Amino acid sequence: MDTTVSLLADARRRLAGAPKESLGLLRTSRWRGDRIVRAGEAWHLGVLLLTDDVVLATGEILRAAEEVRRGYTADSSRARAERRAQARRGGFAEGEVLHIDWQVLDADAVDAGAASGPLALLDGAPGVRWSPNGGLIPLAGYLDEKIGLLRG
């Protein structure tokens, strides 16, 4: 029977050479201003981000952009534009896609019967919750589909 750990290891093998996206972390500084700095890279597989050694739950996805003055009708739009500018100030290229607010998941804990973010056991087999309100689906099939899409 496949485990979460073995399915993720197989996914890494199958993804070798496929494009990765950047991971970012917010850094605050009194002198340099807030910025988002590079913290690695991962394959984006829907609700999961897979690095060479860990699996993460996807957080917010941004595209780095220069700061511009605009009128916003919503505070959330203004805050998102500020995070995009923080990524640009942190060294991300204009238009580069990056992930922030991701969460490290524990695949070993899932295999032991606990849930970790969107990962949990489904009838004793690894499963993933593909949306906050969605049900669990088999992780093997989910990875097959997402890897196929990423490989194009």
JOFENJO-V28244 format. One record per pair of residues at least 4 apart in sequence whose ideal C-beta (glycine too) atoms are under 8 Angstrom apart, sorted by sequence separation. I is the first residue (numbers start at 1). GAP is how many residues later the second one is. If there is no record, write none. Layout:
# JOFENJO-V28244
i=(I,I)
gap=(GAP,GAP)
This chain:
# JOFENJO-V28244
i=(2,3,4,5,6,7,8,9,10,11,12,29,45,51,73,74,75,76,77,78,79,80,81,82,83,84,85,86,88,92,106,107,108,110,115,116,121,122,130,137,138,139,140,141,142,143,144,145,146,147,2,29,44,45,50,51,72,87,105,109,110,115,121,122,129,137,28,29,43,49,50,72,88,92,110,114,121,129,27,42,43,48,49,109,119,120,129,130,26,27,42,43,48,49,106,113,119,120,128,129,26,27,42,48,49,72,87,107,110,119,120,127,128,26,27,41,47,48,106,110,111,118,119,127,128,25,40,47,70,87,105,110,118,127,128,24,25,46,105,107,118,126,127,130,24,68,87,105,125,126,24,25,42,44,67,103,105,122,125,126,128,23,24,67,111,122,125,22,23,65,110,120,122,23,44,83,22,23,62,67,22,23,65,66,21,64,65,119,20,21,62,63,67,20,21,62,65,66,67,20,21,60,64,65,19,20,64,18,62,23,36,15,21,23,64,66,64,65,64,65,64,11,63,64,23,63,11,63,64,15,62,63,61,62,61,62,12,24,61,62,11,60,12,59,60,58,59,60,8,59,56,59,58,59,57,56,57,8,36,56,56,57,55,56,36,49,54,55,35,36,54,34,35,38,55,36,37,38,49,35,36,37,38,34,35,44,33,35,36,42,48,26,57,57,36,24,27,36,55,24,24,22,48,47,48,22,24,26,22,23,24,25,21,22,23,24,21,22,23,21,23,48,47,47,47,46,47,46,45,45,48,8,46,45,5,45,4,5,3,4,45,4,5,44,4,43,3,4,7,4,1,2,3,1,2,18,19,7,11,15,18,7,10,14,18,4,8,15,7,11,15,2)
gap=(4,4,4,4,4,4,4,4,4,4,4,4,4,4,4,4,4,4,4,4,4,4,4,4,4,4,4,4,4,4,4,4,4,4,4,4,4,4,4,4,4,4,4,4,4,4,4,4,4,4,5,5,5,5,5,5,5,5,5,5,5,5,5,5,5,5,6,6,6,6,6,6,6,6,6,6,6,6,7,7,7,7,7,7,7,7,7,7,8,8,8,8,8,8,8,8,8,8,8,8,9,9,9,9,9,9,9,9,9,9,9,9,9,10,10,10,10,10,10,10,10,10,10,10,10,11,11,11,11,11,11,11,11,11,11,12,12,12,12,12,12,12,12,12,13,13,13,13,13,13,14,14,14,14,14,14,14,14,14,14,14,15,15,15,15,15,15,16,16,16,16,16,16,17,17,17,18,18,18,18,19,19,19,19,20,20,20,20,21,21,21,21,21,22,22,22,22,22,22,23,23,23,23,23,24,24,24,25,25,26,26,28,28,28,28,28,29,29,30,30,31,32,32,32,33,33,34,34,34,35,35,35,36,36,37,37,38,38,38,38,39,39,40,40,40,41,41,41,42,42,43,43,44,44,45,46,46,47,47,47,48,48,49,49,50,50,50,50,51,51,51,52,52,52,52,53,53,53,53,54,54,54,54,55,55,55,56,56,56,57,57,60,60,61,62,63,63,64,64,66,68,70,70,71,71,74,74,74,75,75,75,75,76,76,76,76,77,77,77,78,79,80,81,82,83,84,84,96,97,98,98,99,100,101,102,102,103,103,104,104,105,106,106,106,107,107,108,115,119,122,123,123,123,124,124,129,131,132,132,132,132,133,133,133,133,135,135,135,136,136,136,138)
